[in-house]
Amino acid sequence: MDELKNELGEVKSDADTKEALSKIIQGKLLIYFENDESYIIMDPTPKPLNRAIESSINENVFQGSLNSFTEDIQSNIGIVRKHILSDNIKVKSYLIGNEETTKLSLIYYEGRTNMEFIHKLVNQIEKNKNKQIENLQQLSKKIMESPSWIMISKFNQTELPQEAANFLRKGRAILFVDRLPIALIVPGLFWDVFCLDSDRNLPLPLMLFLRVLRVIGAYATLILPGLYVALVSVNPEVLRIEMALSIAQTRIGIPYPAFIEIFLMLIILELILEASVRLPKNIGPTITMVGGIILGQAAVQAKLVSNLLIIILAATSIANSTVVGLQQSLALRISKYLIVVMAAIYGLLGILEGLLLISAYLASLHTYGIPYVSFSKEKDEITHG
């Protein structure tokens, strides 16, 4: 009988109630023997706590695999290996933190990834193994050495395994964080804003057309609001007389300058976009769409904004949606305010100055020595994916 007990698990001869309660809280199974006041501590067969692999919620797939990552790291690693059947896929796993541990896994494609970059990344992870990481902001600050105030993330996020596999083939690395159903692509580069792996399922002309549209959408998001302010308030002389008179006629009765007009409407648009995300999915889109239409129509009829501004805001919102990635889209939405302010002060010249400042800022970013704007890979990123 004693041998059977030892085979089943750890045997405790003294029935310590406090220790037994502690083991139960930890999820252990206890078998208590009343005759000799002993018990066996066993590991029960656990019920899987992971959800099934489902389609992506936040990223749409036009043509390609429909599955997405889950909150379990081991499942995510298995999904990646299913997309790349190669023994050159290497995985390094770490436990981060002291009081609360977080599992972190690093995946890279040996032979394609710059090993100097991997060594720097591994050293930084091991250097911060004892520090608590509770969210992606802390991960970016401690692992990626990114300041808290930086607007452009040094890693991209994706829920799609085919996107993660595509980045591995390009020589990037992937970070998986336990309980997060996303892959963190390291390093994130500028051209990722315009490229999707599913684009390569289309003929080359169609792929290029879609990527050019995304580039146009990004520039339209930045320029259109500032261009409205510059042409209406500062440089109306560059317009043809017919167009200038038409724009002036739409602004008859509006009690404040174009800068205040567009700034107020941009803030309202941001509130509508945020509400569409926070409201329940079954009513959110309907309420925000109807609310936006009613609000815009009422503002025009009350002579608070011009018809042209409503068109500009709608075009800006649609153009911003063409950008790949939520973080990049948010960064563009914030950057356009700089262009609007510069346009209100300097007109068309202010738009050029704002674009120059944004370009200089992007050019100054790097991840472990890899520039954020890497022109050496432009051809591969834009024309070959």
C-alpha positions as CSV (number, residue, x, y, z in Angstrom):
1,M,0.0,0.0,0.0
2,D,2.8,2.4,0.8
3,E,4.5,1.7,-2.5
4,L,1.2,2.5,-4.3
5,K,0.9,5.8,-2.4
6,N,4.4,6.8,-3.4
7,E,3.6,6.0,-7.0
8,L,0.5,8.2,-7.0
9,G,2.2,11.3,-5.6
10,E,3.8,13.0,-2.7
11,V,2.8,11.4,0.6
12,K,2.4,13.5,3.8
13,S,2.2,11.5,7.0
14,D,1.1,14.4,9.3
15,A,-2.2,15.9,8.4
16,D,-1.3,19.6,8.5
17,T,-4.5,21.4,7.7
18,K,-2.8,24.7,6.7
19,E,-0.5,23.0,4.2
20,A,-3.3,20.9,2.8
21,L,-5.4,24.0,2.3
22,S,-2.5,25.7,0.6
23,K,-2.1,22.7,-1.8
24,I,-5.8,22.8,-2.7
25,I,-5.6,26.5,-3.5
26,Q,-2.7,25.7,-5.8
27,G,-5.0,23.3,-7.7
28,K,-3.6,20.1,-6.3
29,L,-5.7,16.9,-5.7
30,L,-5.5,15.5,-2.2
31,I,-6.4,11.9,-1.2
32,Y,-6.9,11.7,2.6
33,F,-6.5,8.5,4.6
34,E,-8.5,8.8,7.8
35,N,-7.1,5.6,9.4
36,D,-3.4,6.9,9.5
37,E,-4.1,10.6,9.1
38,S,-2.0,10.9,6.0
39,Y,-2.7,12.3,2.5
40,I,-1.3,12.1,-1.0
41,I,-0.7,15.2,-3.0
42,M,-1.4,14.6,-6.7
43,D,-1.6,16.7,-9.9
44,P,-5.1,16.3,-11.3
45,T,-5.7,16.1,-15.0
46,P,-6.3,19.7,-15.9
47,K,-9.1,21.0,-17.9
48,P,-7.8,23.1,-20.8
49,L,-8.3,26.8,-20.1
50,N,-7.5,27.9,-23.7
51,R,-10.1,29.0,-26.2
52,A,-10.3,27.3,-29.6
53,I,-8.5,28.7,-32.6
54,E,-10.9,31.1,-34.3
55,S,-10.9,33.7,-37.0
56,S,-9.3,37.1,-36.4
57,I,-11.6,39.7,-34.9
58,N,-9.5,42.9,-35.5
59,E,-7.8,42.0,-38.8
60,N,-9.7,41.0,-41.9
61,V,-8.3,38.5,-44.4
62,F,-9.1,39.0,-48.1
63,Q,-7.4,35.8,-49.3
64,G,-5.5,33.5,-47.0
65,S,-5.6,31.5,-43.8
66,L,-8.5,32.5,-41.5
67,N,-7.1,31.2,-38.2
68,S,-5.6,33.6,-35.6
69,F,-3.5,33.5,-32.5
70,T,-4.8,32.6,-29.0
71,E,-3.8,33.5,-25.5
72,D,-1.7,30.3,-25.1
73,I,2.0,30.7,-26.1
74,Q,2.5,27.0,-26.9
75,S,-0.5,27.0,-29.2
76,N,0.8,30.1,-31.0
77,I,4.2,28.5,-31.5
78,G,2.6,25.5,-32.9
79,I,0.5,27.6,-35.4
80,V,3.7,29.4,-36.5
81,R,5.5,26.1,-37.1
82,K,2.5,24.8,-39.1
83,H,3.0,27.8,-41.4
84,I,6.8,27.3,-41.7
85,L,7.8,23.7,-41.8
86,S,11.5,24.2,-41.2
87,D,13.9,23.1,-38.4
88,N,15.5,26.6,-38.7
89,I,12.7,28.1,-36.7
90,K,14.3,28.6,-33.2
91,V,12.4,29.3,-30.0
92,K,13.7,30.8,-26.8
93,S,11.4,31.0,-23.7
94,Y,11.8,33.2,-20.6
95,L,10.0,33.8,-17.3
96,I,9.9,37.6,-16.6
97,G,9.2,39.1,-13.2
98,N,9.5,38.0,-9.5
99,E,6.2,38.4,-7.8
100,E,4.1,37.7,-10.9
101,T,5.8,35.8,-13.6
102,T,5.0,36.3,-17.3
103,K,6.1,33.8,-19.9
104,L,7.8,35.4,-23.0
105,S,8.9,33.5,-26.1
106,L,11.2,34.7,-28.8
107,I,11.0,33.1,-32.3
108,Y,13.4,33.7,-35.2
109,Y,14.4,32.1,-38.5
110,E,18.0,31.0,-38.2
111,G,19.9,31.7,-41.4
112,R,17.7,34.7,-42.3
113,T,17.6,36.8,-39.2
114,N,20.5,39.0,-38.3
115,M,22.1,37.1,-35.3
116,E,23.7,40.3,-34.0
117,F,20.2,41.8,-33.6
118,I,19.0,38.5,-31.9
119,H,22.0,38.6,-29.4
120,K,21.2,42.2,-28.5
121,L,17.5,41.4,-28.0
122,V,18.3,38.3,-25.9
123,N,20.7,40.2,-23.7
124,Q,18.1,42.9,-23.1
125,I,15.5,40.3,-22.2
126,E,17.9,38.5,-19.8
127,K,18.9,41.9,-18.3
128,N,15.2,42.6,-17.4
129,K,14.2,39.1,-16.4
130,N,13.6,40.2,-12.8
131,K,11.5,43.3,-13.7
132,Q,7.7,43.2,-13.7
133,I,6.1,43.5,-17.1
134,E,2.3,43.8,-17.0
135,N,1.5,45.4,-20.4
136,L,3.0,46.2,-23.8
137,Q,4.0,49.7,-22.7
138,Q,6.3,48.3,-20.1
139,L,7.5,45.7,-22.5
140,S,8.4,48.4,-25.0
141,K,10.2,50.5,-22.4
142,K,12.2,47.7,-20.8
143,I,12.9,45.2,-23.6
144,M,12.8,47.5,-26.7
145,E,14.5,50.4,-24.9
146,S,11.7,52.7,-26.1
147,P,10.9,55.9,-24.2
148,S,7.4,56.2,-22.7
149,W,6.6,59.3,-24.7
150,I,7.5,57.9,-28.1
151,M,4.5,57.8,-30.5
152,I,5.8,55.1,-33.0
153,S,6.0,51.6,-31.5
154,K,9.2,49.7,-32.1
155,F,7.2,46.5,-32.8
156,N,4.2,45.8,-34.9
157,Q,1.3,43.7,-33.8
158,T,-0.7,41.1,-35.7
159,E,-3.3,38.4,-34.9
160,L,-2.7,36.6,-38.2
161,P,-0.3,33.7,-38.3
162,Q,0.4,34.1,-42.0
163,E,1.6,37.7,-41.4
164,A,3.9,36.5,-38.6
165,A,5.3,33.7,-40.8
166,N,5.9,36.3,-43.6
167,F,7.9,38.5,-41.2
168,L,10.0,35.5,-40.1
169,R,10.9,34.8,-43.7
170,K,12.0,38.4,-44.1
171,G,14.4,38.1,-41.2
172,R,12.3,39.6,-38.4
173,A,11.8,38.2,-34.9
174,I,8.6,37.5,-33.1
175,L,7.8,37.9,-29.4
176,F,4.8,36.1,-27.8
177,V,3.6,37.2,-24.4
178,D,1.5,34.8,-22.4
179,R,-2.2,35.7,-22.2
180,L,-1.9,38.0,-25.3
181,P,-3.4,36.7,-28.6
182,I,-1.0,38.7,-30.8
183,A,2.4,38.4,-32.2
184,L,4.8,41.2,-31.7
185,I,7.0,41.8,-34.8
186,V,10.5,43.0,-34.0
187,P,11.7,45.4,-35.4
188,G,8.7,47.3,-36.8
189,L,9.6,49.3,-40.0
190,F,8.0,52.1,-41.9
191,W,7.0,50.0,-44.9
192,D,5.0,47.6,-42.8
193,V,2.3,50.3,-42.7
194,F,1.5,49.6,-46.4
195,C,2.2,45.9,-46.8
196,L,0.2,42.8,-46.1
197,D,1.2,39.2,-46.7
198,S,-2.2,38.4,-48.2
199,D,-1.5,41.0,-51.0
200,R,0.9,38.5,-52.6
201,N,-2.1,36.2,-53.3
202,L,-3.1,38.7,-56.0
203,P,-1.5,39.4,-59.3
204,L,1.4,41.9,-59.1
205,P,-0.5,44.8,-60.7
206,L,-3.3,44.5,-58.2
207,M,-0.9,44.1,-55.3
208,L,0.9,47.3,-56.3
209,F,-2.4,49.1,-56.8
210,L,-3.5,48.3,-53.3
211,R,-0.2,49.3,-51.8
212,V,-0.2,52.6,-53.7
213,L,-3.7,53.2,-52.4
214,R,-2.5,52.8,-48.8
215,V,0.3,55.3,-49.4
216,I,-2.2,57.8,-50.8
217,G,-4.4,57.1,-47.8
218,A,-1.6,57.8,-45.4
219,Y,-0.7,61.1,-47.0
220,A,-4.4,62.1,-47.4
221,T,-4.9,61.6,-43.7
222,L,-1.9,63.9,-42.9
223,I,-2.5,66.6,-45.5
224,L,-6.2,67.1,-46.1
225,P,-7.2,68.8,-42.9
226,G,-4.2,71.1,-43.0
227,L,-4.7,71.8,-46.7
228,Y,-8.3,73.0,-45.9
229,V,-7.0,75.4,-43.3
230,A,-4.2,76.7,-45.5
231,L,-6.3,77.3,-48.6
232,V,-9.2,78.9,-46.7
233,S,-7.3,81.0,-44.2
234,V,-3.8,81.7,-45.4
235,N,-3.3,81.0,-49.1
236,P,-6.7,81.4,-50.9
237,E,-4.8,83.1,-53.8
238,V,-3.5,79.8,-55.1
239,L,-7.0,78.7,-56.0
240,R,-8.9,79.5,-59.1
241,I,-11.3,82.4,-58.6
242,E,-14.3,80.2,-59.2
243,M,-13.2,77.7,-56.6
244,A,-12.2,80.4,-54.1
245,L,-15.7,82.0,-54.4
246,S,-17.4,78.6,-54.1
247,I,-15.5,77.8,-50.9
248,A,-16.2,81.3,-49.5
249,Q,-19.9,80.9,-50.2
250,T,-20.0,77.7,-48.2
251,R,-18.5,79.6,-45.2
252,I,-21.0,82.4,-45.2
253,G,-22.4,82.8,-41.6
254,I,-19.8,80.6,-39.9
255,P,-18.8,82.6,-36.8
256,Y,-15.2,81.4,-36.3
257,P,-12.0,80.9,-38.4
258,A,-11.2,77.7,-40.3
259,F,-8.7,76.5,-37.8
260,I,-11.2,76.5,-34.9
261,E,-13.8,75.0,-37.2
262,I,-11.8,72.1,-38.2
263,F,-10.2,71.6,-34.8
264,L,-13.6,71.2,-33.1
265,M,-14.9,68.9,-35.8
266,L,-11.7,66.7,-35.6
267,I,-12.2,66.3,-31.9
268,I,-15.9,65.4,-32.4
269,L,-14.8,62.9,-35.0
270,E,-12.3,61.3,-32.6
271,L,-15.0,61.0,-30.0
272,I,-17.2,59.2,-32.6
273,L,-14.4,56.8,-33.5
274,E,-13.6,56.0,-29.9
275,A,-17.3,55.5,-29.1
276,S,-17.6,53.0,-32.0
277,V,-14.9,50.9,-30.4
278,R,-16.2,51.1,-26.8
279,L,-19.9,50.5,-27.5
280,P,-21.2,46.9,-27.8
281,K,-20.5,45.4,-31.2
282,N,-24.2,44.8,-32.0
283,I,-25.2,48.5,-31.6
284,G,-21.9,50.4,-31.7
285,P,-21.6,50.8,-35.5
286,T,-25.3,51.7,-36.0
287,I,-25.3,54.3,-33.2
288,T,-22.1,56.0,-34.2
289,M,-23.0,56.1,-37.9
290,V,-26.5,57.5,-37.3
291,G,-25.1,59.9,-34.7
292,G,-22.3,61.1,-37.0
293,I,-24.8,61.7,-39.9
294,I,-27.3,63.6,-37.7
295,L,-24.5,65.6,-36.0
296,G,-22.9,66.6,-39.3
297,Q,-26.1,67.6,-41.0
298,A,-27.2,69.6,-37.9
299,A,-23.9,71.4,-37.8
300,V,-24.1,72.4,-41.4
301,Q,-27.7,73.6,-41.2
302,A,-26.8,75.6,-38.0
303,K,-24.0,77.4,-40.0
304,L,-21.4,76.0,-37.5
305,V,-19.3,74.3,-40.2
306,S,-19.2,74.3,-44.0
307,N,-20.3,71.5,-46.3
308,L,-16.7,71.3,-47.6
309,L,-15.4,70.5,-44.2
310,I,-17.7,67.6,-43.7
311,I,-16.4,66.2,-47.0
312,I,-12.8,66.7,-45.9
313,L,-13.5,64.9,-42.5
314,A,-15.2,62.0,-44.2
315,A,-12.4,61.6,-46.7
316,T,-9.8,61.8,-43.9
317,S,-11.5,59.2,-41.8
318,I,-11.8,56.8,-44.8
319,A,-8.2,57.4,-45.8
320,N,-7.0,56.6,-42.3
321,S,-8.7,53.2,-42.4
322,T,-6.5,52.1,-45.3
323,V,-3.4,52.0,-43.1
324,V,-2.2,48.6,-41.9
325,G,-2.1,48.3,-38.1
326,L,-4.1,50.0,-35.3
327,Q,-1.0,51.7,-33.7
328,Q,0.1,53.2,-37.0
329,S,-3.4,54.4,-37.7
330,L,-3.5,56.1,-34.3
331,A,-0.1,57.7,-34.8
332,L,-1.3,59.1,-38.2
333,R,-4.5,60.5,-36.5
334,I,-2.4,62.4,-33.9
335,S,0.2,63.6,-36.5
336,K,-2.3,65.4,-38.6
337,Y,-2.9,67.9,-35.7
338,L,0.7,69.0,-36.1
339,I,0.1,69.6,-39.8
340,V,-3.2,71.6,-39.0
341,V,-1.4,73.9,-36.6
342,M,1.5,74.5,-39.0
343,A,-0.9,75.2,-41.8
344,A,-2.8,77.7,-39.7
345,I,0.4,79.6,-39.0
346,Y,2.3,79.3,-42.2
347,G,-0.2,78.1,-44.8
348,L,1.0,75.8,-47.6
349,L,4.6,76.3,-46.4
350,G,3.6,75.1,-43.0
351,I,2.3,71.8,-44.5
352,L,5.7,71.2,-46.0
353,E,7.4,72.1,-42.8
354,G,5.2,69.7,-40.8
355,L,5.9,66.9,-43.3
356,L,9.6,67.6,-42.9
357,L,9.4,67.4,-39.1
358,I,7.5,64.1,-39.2
359,S,10.0,62.7,-41.7
360,A,12.9,63.8,-39.6
361,Y,11.3,62.2,-36.5
362,L,10.8,58.9,-38.3
363,A,14.3,58.9,-39.7
364,S,15.7,59.4,-36.1
365,L,14.1,56.2,-34.9
366,H,15.9,52.9,-34.7
367,T,15.7,49.5,-33.0
368,Y,19.0,48.0,-31.9
369,G,20.8,49.8,-34.7
370,I,18.1,49.0,-37.4
371,P,16.6,52.3,-38.8
372,Y,12.8,52.6,-38.7
373,V,12.9,54.0,-42.3
374,S,15.0,51.4,-44.1
375,F,15.3,52.3,-47.7
376,S,17.6,49.4,-48.6
377,K,14.6,47.0,-48.4
378,E,12.1,49.3,-50.1
379,K,11.9,47.3,-53.3
380,D,11.3,44.0,-51.4
381,E,8.7,45.5,-49.1
382,I,6.7,47.5,-51.6
383,T,7.0,45.5,-54.8
384,H,7.6,42.0,-53.6
385,G,6.0,41.9,-50.2
